[in-house]
């Protein structure tokens, strides 16, 4: 999973930020240091002229972070949002 795809703000992208109303949980996730670092890494890697092209966030940084806990919370959030949507229809 690409962490940055969850917080992508580009038009037409089905990210958490684009697909759901503003939510504190999603906002807090997008501001996590590891998420911001992954996002910055994505931008510098895709800029072919960048001096940082080819660099990456170290696996240990990701594994040592609390992303698993956050992803579980986000999974519950998405499930609850979909349940609400189904009940409203």
Buried (B, 14 or more C-beta within 10 A) or exposed (E): EEBBBBBBEEEEEEBBBEEEEEBEBBEEBBEBEBBBBBBBBBEBBEEEEEEEEEEEBEEEBBEEBEBEEBBEBBEEBBEEBEEEEEEEE
